[in-house]
């Protein structure tokens, strides 16, 4: 699974936080290490001034040198202590509470050396069993280590705050522009081909992207309008002569002999079929323009299904079918009730037309998340999976239905109505039969009522 924008943002922030914290810690430790090395070299050099390597000057000489160095400006901050082989203090300008091992050691506040918070000690043998310990501070002021740590925390913390703030602003800007593009896409899917991505006028990359996207939409709208105008013009041009032809055939049939009247009635039936096809084409074109959204209102699918069941039950019974309505709880959506009613009637009529007498047709409602799904299921022959895409295409008729009345626009009309309402039409296997699934977005208030009613 590819990472999303949020996971990428979190990953970048985590990586930056780790890198910044690591850099800050490394800088802090490097600073402490550098200071320690400098202090170590200094106390080693000063220790050599007191007692050169290999010299055996004796305790009085060494103590005199210590007093001299303690009085000088450049070494006055250095501490010295000279002890004998038994560890007894012989002299110096500091008094140590513990014995330091030979070499370098850390000096802490617990060593209770007056005026020293933290430092380093260098201990070495200077001949005749004598031991010289030289001490220097690593902090020029009391509590300077804590101050230094706070400086690092503030400096690197400020970097984190700036980057985090910039990341939040950048993320919100991207999210806002993506949301505007997404709203435009959703509006276009719903049929509003005039919607465009907002352009802020900042002349930045986002505006350039929006302008390019809008030019593409303009071109698509232009092409679709051309195709729609052609189909509408053809449908309009066909409707008038067909209506005239039907009228003339009706007039001729009134005075024709019975044998001729039968043939004329068949011709009139063909005219009616063509007129129905033209009306369906014009209806689909009208729906796909999105003009019907102005009439949207809260609609209870359960009540609508009940009314349709009562209306079509006699028709189903007359054709030998059994129509069952299985919808108990209210399911509210926002839409055009008349168009939804037409879609549901088309779905039931499709089942009546393509299933044999004795088949059972069930209309029901299922709540699936934020969708109210109307299911129209039958136990007829169904539609093979490989032919369902053809069934949803305009004028797409299956081989088995070529000899049956119809024009292949029933399911495409339902699909157009579903797109107008932001829903989807699905065909599924009923095992046996076909299941027509009409998934509508639920009304937000209905969802709130559902959540509130749960125990």
VOPAGU-2260 file (C-alpha; in pm, 1 decimal, decimal comma):
REM VOPAGU-2260
SITE   aa  ch    i         X         Y         Z
SITE  UNK   A    0       0,0       0,0       0,0
SITE  UNK   A    1     139,5     337,5    -100,0
SITE  UNK   A    2     185,5     590,6     183,0
SITE  UNK   A    3     -61,8     877,7     197,2
SITE  UNK   A    4       7,8    1246,8     252,0
SITE  UNK   A    5     -56,9    1221,4     625,6
SITE  UNK   A    6     175,5     923,7     674,3
SITE  UNK   A    7     445,1    1094,0     466,3
SITE  UNK   A    8     409,8    1408,6     678,5
SITE  UNK   A    9     429,8    1210,9    1002,4
SITE  UNK   A   10     727,4    1015,2     870,5
SITE  UNK   A   11     909,9    1332,1     766,0
SITE  UNK   A   12     837,9    1497,7    1100,0
SITE  UNK   A   13     957,8    1192,0    1293,3
SITE  UNK   A   14    1275,9    1171,4    1084,1
SITE  UNK   A   15    1341,3    1544,0    1126,8
SITE  UNK   A   16    1277,4    1521,4    1501,5
SITE  UNK   A   17    1520,6    1231,6    1535,8
SITE  UNK   A   18    1780,5    1406,9    1318,0
SITE  UNK   A   19    1749,3    1736,2    1507,2
SITE  UNK   A   20    1756,8    1571,4    1849,3
SITE  UNK   A   21    2053,2    1358,8    1742,4
SITE  UNK   A   22    2237,9    1660,9    1604,5
SITE  UNK   A   23    2167,7    1860,1    1920,2
SITE  UNK   A   24    2284,7    1579,2    2145,1
SITE  UNK   A   25    2594,7    1519,0    1932,8
SITE  UNK   A   26    2677,3    1892,0    1937,3
SITE  UNK   A   27    2630,6    1905,8    2314,2
SITE  UNK   A   28    2850,9    1601,5    2371,4
SITE  UNK   A   29    3112,0    1731,3    2126,6
SITE  UNK   A   30    3120,8    2064,5    2308,5
SITE  UNK   A   31    3163,3    1892,3    2644,7
SITE  UNK   A   32    3429,8    1665,1    2499,7
SITE  UNK   A   33    3621,4    1956,5    2348,5
SITE  UNK   A   34    3616,0    2150,2    2675,9
SITE  UNK   A   35    3729,7    1839,6    2863,1
SITE  UNK   A   36    4021,9    1784,8    2623,1
SITE  UNK   A   37    4131,1    2147,0    2655,3
SITE  UNK   A   38    4113,9    2134,3    3034,4
SITE  UNK   A   39    4299,8    1803,1    3041,7
SITE  UNK   A   40    4586,4    1944,1    2834,2
SITE  UNK   A   41    4602,0    2252,6    3051,9
SITE  UNK   A   42    4621,5    2071,4    3386,9
SITE  UNK   A   43    4876,4    1829,2    3242,3
SITE  UNK   A   44    5096,1    2120,3    3134,0
SITE  UNK   A   45    5058,2    2298,7    3468,1
SITE  UNK   A   46    5134,9    1974,5    3651,8
SITE  UNK   A   47    5457,4    1954,4    3452,3
SITE  UNK   A   48    5547,4    2304,2    3568,4
SITE  UNK   A   49    5525,9    2185,1    3928,8
SITE  UNK   A   50    5718,6    1865,2    3873,7
SITE  UNK   A   51    5890,7    1773,4    3549,8
SITE  UNK   A   52    5888,3    1411,0    3443,8
SITE  UNK   A   53    6168,7    1214,3    3614,8
SITE  UNK   A   54    6264,3    1497,7    3853,3
SITE  UNK   A   55    6297,0    1427,2    4228,2
SITE  UNK   A   56    6275,0    1774,5    4377,1
SITE  UNK   A   57    6128,3    1683,5    4713,2
SITE  UNK   A   58    5815,3    1802,5    4889,0
SITE  UNK   A   59    5942,9    2150,8    5002,2
SITE  UNK   A   60    6043,0    2248,5    4646,9
SITE  UNK   A   61    5717,3    2121,0    4501,5
SITE  UNK   A   62    5508,3    2305,7    4760,9
SITE  UNK   A   63    5701,9    2626,9    4687,7
SITE  UNK   A   64    5627,5    2593,7    4319,0
SITE  UNK   A   65    5261,2    2527,4    4398,1
SITE  UNK   A   66    5244,5    2847,0    4603,1
SITE  UNK   A   67    5409,6    3040,4    4319,8
SITE  UNK   A   68    5170,7    2907,9    4054,1
SITE  UNK   A   69    4869,3    2966,1    4278,3
SITE  UNK   A   70    4966,8    3330,3    4301,0
SITE  UNK   A   71    5001,3    3386,0    3925,2
SITE  UNK   A   72    4713,5    3531,5    3720,2
SITE  UNK   A   73    4718,9    3264,2    3448,1
SITE  UNK   A   74    4725,5    2969,5    3687,4
SITE  UNK   A   75    4552,5    3117,4    3992,0
SITE  UNK   A   76    4235,1    2914,6    3920,9
SITE  UNK   A   77    4423,4    2582,8    3928,5
SITE  UNK   A   78    4396,6    2361,2    4237,9
SITE  UNK   A   79    4686,7    2155,5    4372,8
SITE  UNK   A   80    4728,2    1894,9    4643,8
SITE  UNK   A   81    5047,5    1707,1    4729,0
SITE  UNK   A   82    5026,1    1383,1    4928,0
SITE  UNK   A   83    5286,5    1136,8    5060,9
SITE  UNK   A   84    5304,0     762,7    5003,2
SITE  UNK   A   85    5050,2     700,7    5283,8
SITE  UNK   A   86    4803,7     940,3    5122,3
SITE  UNK   A   87    4847,5    1210,0    5387,6
SITE  UNK   A   88    4802,6    1565,8    5262,5
SITE  UNK   A   89    5132,7    1759,1    5264,9
SITE  UNK   A   90    5005,3    2086,8    5119,3
SITE  UNK   A   91    4842,2    2271,1    4830,5
SITE  UNK   A   92    4566,7    2525,0    4779,3
SITE  UNK   A   93    4277,1    2268,0    4786,2
SITE  UNK   A   94    4180,7    1988,3    5021,0
SITE  UNK   A   95    4041,1    1673,2    4861,2
SITE  UNK   A   96    3798,5    1442,9    5038,1
SITE  UNK   A   97    3889,3    1136,4    4834,3
SITE  UNK   A   98    4190,2     987,7    4663,4
SITE  UNK   A   99    4192,0    1005,8    4282,8
SITE  UNK   A  100    4325,6     723,7    4072,4
SITE  UNK   A  101    4630,5     801,3    3858,3
SITE  UNK   A  102    4539,1     971,9    3532,4
SITE  UNK   A  103    4236,8    1185,5    3454,5
SITE  UNK   A  104    3923,2    1195,4    3666,9
SITE  UNK   A  105    3597,9    1393,4    3683,9
SITE  UNK   A  106    3546,3    1628,4    3976,7
SITE  UNK   A  107    3188,6    1688,0    4091,2
SITE  UNK   A  108    3003,9    1897,2    4343,2
SITE  UNK   A  109    3005,6    1597,5    4579,5
SITE  UNK   A  110    3384,5    1634,4    4615,5
SITE  UNK   A  111    3305,2    1952,4    4814,9
SITE  UNK   A  112    3583,4    2164,7    4671,1
SITE  UNK   A  113    3502,4    2523,7    4750,3
SITE  UNK   A  114    3411,4    2729,9    4442,3
SITE  UNK   A  115    3413,4    2430,0    4207,1
SITE  UNK   A  116    3097,1    2278,1    4057,3
SITE  UNK   A  117    3249,8    2054,7    3792,6
SITE  UNK   A  118    3604,6    2000,3    3674,7
SITE  UNK   A  119    3884,0    1763,0    3585,7
SITE  UNK   A  120    4168,1    1621,5    3795,1
SITE  UNK   A  121    4509,6    1494,2    3678,9
SITE  UNK   A  122    4690,9    1270,8    3927,4
SITE  UNK   A  123    5052,7    1151,5    3886,3
SITE  UNK   A  124    5348,7    1023,4    4082,3
SITE  UNK   A  125    5622,5    1283,0    4119,8
SITE  UNK   A  126    5898,5    1073,2    4289,5
SITE  UNK   A  127    5987,7     974,8    4645,5
SITE  UNK   A  128    5635,3     832,5    4696,6
SITE  UNK   A  129    5475,2    1171,8    4643,4
SITE  UNK   A  130    5150,3    1217,0    4445,2
SITE  UNK   A  131    5046,2    1544,7    4283,9
SITE  UNK   A  132    4680,8    1609,5    4195,6
SITE  UNK   A  133    4610,4    1905,6    3970,1
SITE  UNK   A  134    4247,5    2029,6    3931,3
SITE  UNK   A  135    4081,5    2280,0    3697,9
SITE  UNK   A  136    3719,5    2378,1    3640,8
SITE  UNK   A  137    3530,3    2284,0    3327,8
SITE  UNK   A  138    3255,7    2535,0    3410,5
SITE  UNK   A  139    3365,1    2898,3    3444,5
SITE  UNK   A  140    3048,8    2975,9    3644,8
SITE  UNK   A  141    2843,1    2773,3    3888,9
SITE  UNK   A  142    2555,8    2600,1    3707,9
SITE  UNK   A  143    2696,3    2684,3    3365,0
SITE  UNK   A  144    2636,3    2324,0    3247,8
SITE  UNK   A  145    2263,7    2362,7    3307,5
SITE  UNK   A  146    2265,4    2697,3    3127,5
SITE  UNK   A  147    2450,2    2545,8    2833,8
SITE  UNK   A  148    2200,2    2260,3    2816,8
SITE  UNK   A  149    1909,1    2505,1    2818,4
SITE  UNK   A  150    2075,2    2703,0    2539,2
SITE  UNK   A  151    2095,6    2389,3    2326,1
SITE  UNK   A  152    1740,6    2289,6    2409,1
SITE  UNK   A  153    1611,7    2636,2    2325,3
SITE  UNK   A  154    1811,4    2666,2    2002,8
SITE  UNK   A  155    1724,9    2325,7    1862,4
SITE  UNK   A  156    1375,5    2342,7    2007,9
SITE  UNK   A  157    1322,4    2670,5    1822,1
SITE  UNK   A  158    1432,7    2499,9    1501,3
SITE  UNK   A  159    1178,2    2225,0    1565,1
SITE  UNK   A  160     902,3    2477,8    1632,4
SITE  UNK   A  161     980,1    2671,8    1314,0
SITE  UNK   A  162     992,4    2358,5    1100,3
SITE  UNK   A  163     680,5    2215,1    1263,4
SITE  UNK   A  164     494,6    2542,9    1214,4
SITE  UNK   A  165     604,1    2560,2     851,8
SITE  UNK   A  166     505,2    2200,0     799,3
SITE  UNK   A  167     161,0    2259,8     948,1
SITE  UNK   A  168     105,1    2569,4     732,9
SITE  UNK   A  169     231,7    2390,0     423,1
SITE  UNK   A  170      21,7    2081,3     500,6
SITE  UNK   A  171    -292,5    2287,9     554,3
SITE  UNK   A  172    -229,7    2478,8     232,0
SITE  UNK   A  173    -193,1    2156,3      36,0
SITE  UNK   A  174    -494,0    2000,3     209,6
SITE  UNK   A  175    -705,4    2310,9     136,7
SITE  UNK   A  176    -610,9    2313,0    -231,0
SITE  UNK   A  177    -662,7    1937,1    -259,9
SITE  UNK   A  178   -1002,3    1974,5     -93,0
SITE  UNK   A  179   -1100,3    2245,5    -343,3
SITE  UNK   A  180    -995,4    2019,0    -630,9
SITE  UNK   A  181   -1180,5    1724,6    -477,1
SITE  UNK   A  182   -1499,9    1928,8    -435,0
SITE  UNK   A  183   -1474,2    2032,8    -799,6
SITE  UNK   A  184   -1430,2    1672,7    -912,3
SITE  UNK   A  185   -1724,8    1557,4    -700,0
SITE  UNK   A  186   -1943,3    1836,6    -839,6
SITE  UNK   A  187   -1850,1    1740,0   -1195,8
SITE  UNK   A  188   -1925,6    1374,2   -1123,1
SITE  UNK   A  189   -2265,6    1486,2    -993,2
SITE  UNK   A  190   -2328,6    1660,2   -1326,9
SITE  UNK   A  191   -2219,6    2020,0   -1266,7
SITE  UNK   A  192   -1988,0    2060,0   -1565,7
SITE  UNK   A  193   -1952,3    2435,0   -1496,1
SITE  UNK   A  194   -1763,7    2389,4   -1167,4
SITE  UNK   A  195   -1394,2    2480,6   -1175,6
SITE  UNK   A  196   -1099,7    2464,7    -935,6
SITE  UNK   A  197   -1060,0    2800,6    -753,7
SITE  UNK   A  198    -762,2    3017,4    -855,1
SITE  UNK   A  199    -634,6    3243,4    -575,4
SITE  UNK   A  200    -438,8    3481,7    -797,3
SITE  UNK   A  201    -111,3    3413,8    -615,3
SITE  UNK   A  202      43,5    3293,9    -943,7
SITE  UNK   A  203     212,0    3006,6    -762,5
SITE  UNK   A  204     242,0    2639,5    -855,1
SITE  UNK   A  205    -100,5    2568,0    -713,2
SITE  UNK   A  206    -258,4    2832,7    -935,0
SITE  UNK   A  207     -71,0    2698,7   -1237,6
SITE  UNK   A  208    -197,9    2349,9   -1160,3
SITE  UNK   A  209    -553,8    2476,7   -1111,6
SITE  UNK   A  210    -546,1    2670,8   -1438,7
SITE  UNK   A  211    -419,2    2367,7   -1630,2
SITE  UNK   A  212    -687,2    2151,8   -1468,1
SITE  UNK   A  213    -955,6    2406,9   -1552,7
SITE  UNK   A  214    -842,9    2424,0   -1916,5
SITE  UNK   A  215    -874,6    2046,8   -1934,3
SITE  UNK   A  216   -1224,9    2067,6   -1786,1
SITE  UNK   A  217   -1320,7    2338,8   -2035,6
SITE  UNK   A  218   -1211,3    2116,1   -2321,9
SITE  UNK   A  219   -1393,0    1811,9   -2182,6
SITE  UNK   A  220   -1708,0    2018,0   -2127,9
SITE  UNK   A  221   -1684,7    2150,5   -2481,8
SITE  UNK   A  222   -1653,8    1800,0   -2627,3
SITE  UNK   A  223   -1933,9    1665,0   -2411,6
SITE  UNK   A  224   -2159,3    1955,7   -2500,7
SITE  UNK   A  225   -2095,1    1886,9   -2868,3
SITE  UNK   A  226   -2184,5    1520,4   -2828,8
SITE  UNK   A  227   -2486,6    1601,4   -2616,4
SITE  UNK   A  228   -2609,9    1858,2   -2866,2
SITE  UNK   A  229   -2579,0    1608,6   -3149,7
SITE  UNK   A  230   -2770,8    1337,0   -2960,7
SITE  UNK   A  231   -3032,3    1586,9   -2841,3
SITE  UNK   A  232   -3078,1    1728,8   -3190,2
SITE  UNK   A  233   -3113,6    1380,2   -3334,9
SITE  UNK   A  234   -3363,4    1284,5   -3063,9
SITE  UNK   A  235   -3566,4    1602,7   -3113,6
SITE  UNK   A  236   -3557,9    1567,0   -3491,3
SITE  UNK   A  237   -3673,1    1205,3   -3466,5
SITE  UNK   A  238   -3952,5    1270,8   -3220,0
SITE  UNK   A  239   -4152,3    1504,6   -3446,2
SITE  UNK   A  240   -4162,6    1286,9   -3761,4
SITE  UNK   A  241   -4225,5     977,2   -3551,9
SITE  UNK   A  242   -4517,5    1146,3   -3382,5
SITE  UNK   A  243   -4655,7    1251,2   -3719,2
SITE  UNK   A  244   -4608,0     900,7   -3858,7
SITE  UNK   A  245   -4792,2     751,2   -3564,1
SITE  UNK   A  246   -5076,0     998,6   -3604,8
SITE  UNK   A  247   -5113,0     917,5   -3973,3
SITE  UNK   A  248   -5100,6     544,3   -3907,9
SITE  UNK   A  249   -5371,8     583,8   -3647,4
SITE  UNK   A  250   -5587,3     771,9   -3898,1
SITE  UNK   A  251   -5527,7     510,5   -4166,2
SITE  UNK   A  252   -5600,4     225,4   -3922,3
SITE  UNK   A  253   -5941,0     376,3   -3841,5
SITE  UNK   A  254   -6062,8     314,8   -4198,4
SITE  UNK   A  255   -5857,5      10,3   -4292,6
SITE  UNK   A  256   -5980,3    -345,5   -4334,8
SITE  UNK   A  257   -5903,9    -581,5   -4042,2
SITE  UNK   A  258   -5608,1    -750,1   -4211,7
SITE  UNK   A  259   -5445,2    -416,9   -4286,1
SITE  UNK   A  260   -5537,3    -275,2   -3944,3
SITE  UNK   A  261   -5330,4    -548,0   -3771,8
SITE  UNK   A  262   -5019,8    -455,2   -3968,2
SITE  UNK   A  263   -5081,8     -87,6   -3900,6
SITE  UNK   A  264   -5121,9    -154,0   -3527,8
SITE  UNK   A  265   -4784,8    -329,8   -3533,0
SITE  UNK   A  266   -4631,4     -28,4   -3706,0
SITE  UNK   A  267   -4787,8     198,2   -3444,8
SITE  UNK   A  268   -4631,1     -19,8   -3174,8
SITE  UNK   A  269   -4291,9      20,5   -3337,8
SITE  UNK   A  270   -4347,2     397,1   -3345,4
SITE  UNK   A  271   -4435,3     392,3   -2974,7
SITE  UNK   A  272   -4116,9     198,0   -2901,3
SITE  UNK   A  273   -3907,5     447,6   -3095,7
SITE  UNK   A  274   -4080,5     740,9   -2923,9
SITE  UNK   A  275   -4011,8     578,8   -2583,6
SITE  UNK   A  276   -3646,7     538,0   -2679,6
SITE  UNK   A  277   -3623,0     903,2   -2786,3
SITE  UNK   A  278   -3791,6    1012,1   -2461,9
SITE  UNK   A  279   -3544,3     802,1   -2259,9
SITE  UNK   A  280   -3248,3     954,6   -2445,2
SITE  UNK   A  281   -3375,4    1306,4   -2378,1
SITE  UNK   A  282   -3443,7    1213,5   -2015,6
SITE  UNK   A  283   -3088,8    1086,7   -1964,8
SITE  UNK   A  284   -2949,1    1402,3   -2129,3
SITE  UNK   A  285   -3160,9    1619,6   -1898,8
SITE  UNK   A  286   -3048,4    1430,8   -1588,6
SITE  UNK   A  287   -2680,7    1441,9   -1681,9
SITE  UNK   A  288   -2687,2    1820,2   -1708,9
SITE  UNK   A  289   -2739,0    1827,7   -1329,7
SITE  UNK   A  290   -3025,4    2077,1   -1351,2
SITE  UNK   A  291   -3252,8    1867,6   -1129,9
SITE  UNK   A  292   -3042,1    1917,3    -815,3
SITE  UNK   A  293   -3238,0    2233,8    -733,4
SITE  UNK   A  294   -3534,1    2013,3    -641,8
SITE  UNK   A  295   -3343,0    1800,7    -391,2
SITE  UNK   A  296   -3509,2    1748,2     -52,9
SITE  UNK   A  297   -3504,0    1498,9     233,0
SITE  UNK   A  298   -3667,7    1177,3     111,5
SITE  UNK   A  299   -3753,5     857,9     301,0
SITE  UNK   A  300   -3658,7     563,0      80,0
SITE  UNK   A  301   -3864,1     324,5     292,3
SITE  UNK   A  302   -4183,2     518,5     231,8
SITE  UNK   A  303   -4100,8     551,8    -137,9
SITE  UNK   A  304   -4042,8     177,4    -173,7
SITE  UNK   A  305   -4368,7     105,1       3,5
SITE  UNK   A  306   -4561,8     326,5    -237,7
SITE  UNK   A  307   -4392,0     170,1    -540,7
SITE  UNK   A  308   -4465,3    -178,6    -407,2
SITE  UNK   A  309   -4835,5     -98,1    -373,8
SITE  UNK   A  310   -4843,7      49,3    -724,6
SITE  UNK   A  311   -4659,0    -232,2    -902,1
SITE  UNK   A  312   -4798,3    -528,3    -705,9
SITE  UNK   A  313   -5103,2    -563,0    -938,2
SITE  UNK   A  314   -4877,2    -537,5   -1245,2
SITE  UNK   A  315   -4647,7    -808,5   -1105,9
SITE  UNK   A  316   -4942,6   -1030,4   -1018,9
SITE  UNK   A  317   -5089,0    -988,0   -1367,0
SITE  UNK   A  318   -4763,1   -1110,1   -1525,2
SITE  UNK   A  319   -4739,6   -1403,7   -1285,3
SITE  UNK   A  320   -4464,4   -1256,3   -1062,1
SITE  UNK   A  321   -4457,3   -1216,0    -687,1
SITE  UNK   A  322   -4337,8    -872,0    -565,1
SITE  UNK   A  323   -4224,9    -845,4    -200,2
SITE  UNK   A  324   -4129,1    -526,1     -13,5
SITE  UNK   A  325   -3886,8    -581,9     276,5
SITE  UNK   A  326   -3817,0    -239,0     431,8
SITE  UNK   A  327   -3893,1    -162,8     795,8
SITE  UNK   A  328   -3686,2     123,3     935,6
SITE  UNK   A  329   -3675,4     471,9     777,1
SITE  UNK   A  330   -3377,4     549,1     552,6
SITE  UNK   A  331   -3348,1     918,0     470,0
SITE  UNK   A  332   -3152,2    1057,8     178,4
SITE  UNK   A  333   -3141,4    1394,0       1,7
SITE  UNK   A  334   -3258,7    1388,2    -358,4
SITE  UNK   A  335   -3531,6    1432,4    -616,8
SITE  UNK   A  336   -3813,3    1199,0    -507,9
SITE  UNK   A  337   -3963,8    1174,1    -856,5
SITE  UNK   A  338   -3635,2    1077,8   -1018,8
SITE  UNK   A  339   -3560,7     823,2    -746,1
SITE  UNK   A  340   -3908,8     683,0    -789,7
SITE  UNK   A  341   -3847,6     652,1   -1163,6
SITE  UNK   A  342   -3517,6     469,4   -1102,0
SITE  UNK   A  343   -3679,6     220,6    -863,5
SITE  UNK   A  344   -3974,4     160,2   -1096,5
SITE  UNK   A  345   -3734,4     102,4   -1385,2
SITE  UNK   A  346   -3546,3    -148,4   -1171,5
SITE  UNK   A  347   -3861,5    -344,7   -1084,7
SITE  UNK   A  348   -3988,1    -329,9   -1443,5
SITE  UNK   A  349   -3649,1    -456,6   -1561,7
SITE  UNK   A  350   -3688,2    -758,0   -1329,9
SITE  UNK   A  351   -4047,7    -817,2   -1445,2
SITE  UNK   A  352   -3944,2    -799,7   -1810,0
SITE  UNK   A  353   -3645,0   -1032,6   -1789,6
SITE  UNK   A  354   -3764,8   -1303,8   -1549,4
SITE  UNK   A  355   -4014,7   -1578,9   -1626,3
SITE  UNK   A  356   -4360,3   -1601,1   -1472,0
SITE  UNK   A  357   -4350,0   -1736,6   -1118,5
SITE  UNK   A  358   -4030,6   -1548,8   -1031,6
SITE  UNK   A  359   -4002,1   -1369,8    -698,2
SITE  UNK   A  360   -3885,3   -1005,4    -684,2
SITE  UNK   A  361   -3781,3    -853,5    -349,4
SITE  UNK   A  362   -3726,5    -483,2    -279,6
SITE  UNK   A  363   -3535,5    -409,8      39,4
SITE  UNK   A  364   -3310,0    -155,4     210,3
SITE  UNK   A  365   -2976,6    -210,6     384,3
SITE  UNK   A  366   -2776,2      50,8     575,8
SITE  UNK   A  367   -2406,0      13,2     493,5
SITE  UNK   A  368   -2200,6     281,3     670,3
SITE  UNK   A  369   -2291,2     618,8     524,2
SITE  UNK   A  370   -2494,3     459,8     241,8
SITE  UNK   A  371   -2857,0     354,6     212,3
SITE  UNK   A  372   -2861,6      66,7     -37,4
SITE  UNK   A  373   -3184,5     -31,0    -212,5
SITE  UNK   A  374   -3170,3    -393,3    -330,2
SITE  UNK   A  375   -3397,7    -520,1    -607,1
SITE  UNK   A  376   -3338,4    -895,1    -624,1
SITE  UNK   A  377   -3500,4   -1159,5    -840,0
SITE  UNK   A  378   -3455,4   -1534,5    -877,3
SITE  UNK   A  379   -3453,4   -1531,0   -1257,5
SITE  UNK   A  380   -3172,3   -1622,3   -1496,8
SITE  UNK   A  381   -2958,1   -1320,3   -1396,4
SITE  UNK   A  382   -2681,6   -1162,3   -1603,2
SITE  UNK   A  383   -2338,3   -1325,4   -1641,7
SITE  UNK   A  384   -2057,6   -1123,1   -1484,5
SITE  UNK   A  385   -1883,2   -1070,6   -1818,2
SITE  UNK   A  386   -2199,8    -911,1   -1967,5
SITE  UNK   A  387   -2289,6    -669,0   -1686,2
SITE  UNK   A  388   -2080,2    -384,1   -1826,7
SITE  UNK   A  389   -2266,1    -424,2   -2157,2
SITE  UNK   A  390   -2601,4    -414,6   -1976,0
SITE  UNK   A  391   -2511,2     -77,1   -1821,5
SITE  UNK   A  392   -2410,7      72,6   -2154,7
SITE  UNK   A  393   -2659,0     277,1   -2357,2
SITE  UNK   A  394   -2838,3      57,6   -2609,0
SITE  UNK   A  395   -2643,6    -233,1   -2463,7
SITE  UNK   A  396   -2870,2    -533,8   -2498,4
SITE  UNK   A  397   -2777,6    -892,3   -2427,4
SITE  UNK   A  398   -2821,4   -1156,2   -2692,8
SITE  UNK   A  399   -3089,8   -1332,4   -2493,5
SITE  UNK   A  400   -3299,3   -1014,2   -2477,5
SITE  UNK   A  401   -3280,8    -914,7   -2844,8
SITE  UNK   A  402   -3621,1   -1069,7   -2915,4
SITE  UNK   A  403   -3784,8    -899,1   -2615,5
SITE  UNK   A  404   -3928,2    -547,0   -2619,0
SITE  UNK   A  405   -3699,9    -272,2   -2496,4
SITE  UNK   A  406   -3430,9     -35,5   -2615,9
SITE  UNK   A  407   -3141,6     -89,5   -2374,0
SITE  UNK   A  408   -3179,7     242,1   -2192,5
SITE  UNK   A  409   -3344,6     130,7   -1868,6
SITE  UNK   A  410   -3030,9      55,5   -1666,4
SITE  UNK   A  411   -2833,9     351,3   -1813,7
SITE  UNK   A  412   -3119,9     579,5   -1704,1
SITE  UNK   A  413   -3098,2     438,6   -1349,5
SITE  UNK   A  414   -2718,7     487,8   -1355,4
SITE  UNK   A  415   -2760,7     852,3   -1464,7
SITE  UNK   A  416   -3006,5     915,7   -1179,6
SITE  UNK   A  417   -2763,7     755,7    -931,7
SITE  UNK   A  418   -2474,3     972,8   -1053,3
SITE  UNK   A  419   -2690,9    1282,5   -1011,7
SITE  UNK   A  420   -2746,5    1183,6    -646,4
SITE  UNK   A  421   -2380,6    1100,8    -582,0
SITE  UNK   A  422   -2465,9     731,3    -560,4
SITE  UNK   A  423   -2372,3     416,3    -747,3
SITE  UNK   A  424   -2549,6     137,3    -932,3
SITE  UNK   A  425   -2416,8    -217,4    -890,3
SITE  UNK   A  426   -2514,6    -546,1   -1051,6
SITE  UNK   A  427   -2446,2    -859,4    -848,8
SITE  UNK   A  428   -2519,5   -1230,3    -861,2
SITE  UNK   A  429   -2824,4   -1324,0    -653,0
SITE  UNK   A  430   -2746,7   -1698,5    -667,9
SITE  UNK   A  431   -2981,1   -1741,9    -844,4
SITE  UNK   A  432   -3095,1   -1429,8   -1023,6
SITE  UNK   A  433   -2976,9   -1072,6   -1036,2
SITE  UNK   A  434   -2938,1    -817,5    -757,0
SITE  UNK   A  435   -2967,5    -452,8    -849,0
SITE  UNK   A  436   -2796,9    -238,0    -583,4
SITE  UNK   A  437   -2872,7     135,7    -570,6
SITE  UNK   A  438   -2640,0     293,0    -311,0
SITE  UNK   A  439   -2746,9     644,6    -203,4
SITE  UNK   A  440   -2548,1     872,9      32,5
SITE  UNK   A  441   -2743,2     892,0     357,1
SITE  UNK   A  442   -2875,4    1217,6     494,2
SITE  UNK   A  443   -2637,0    1342,8     765,9
SITE  UNK   A  444   -2924,6    1393,8    1011,0
SITE  UNK   A  445   -3036,1    1032,9     954,4
SITE  UNK   A  446   -2684,6     911,1    1036,7
SITE  UNK   A  447   -2685,9    1114,4    1358,6
SITE  UNK   A  448   -3023,0     964,7    1455,6
SITE  UNK   A  449   -2890,4     613,7    1388,0
SITE  UNK   A  450   -2584,3     667,4    1609,3
SITE  UNK   A  451   -2794,9     823,4    1885,9
SITE  UNK   A  452   -3039,1     528,8    1883,9
SITE  UNK   A  453   -2767,1     267,7    1940,5
SITE  UNK   A  454   -2749,2     126,0    2295,5
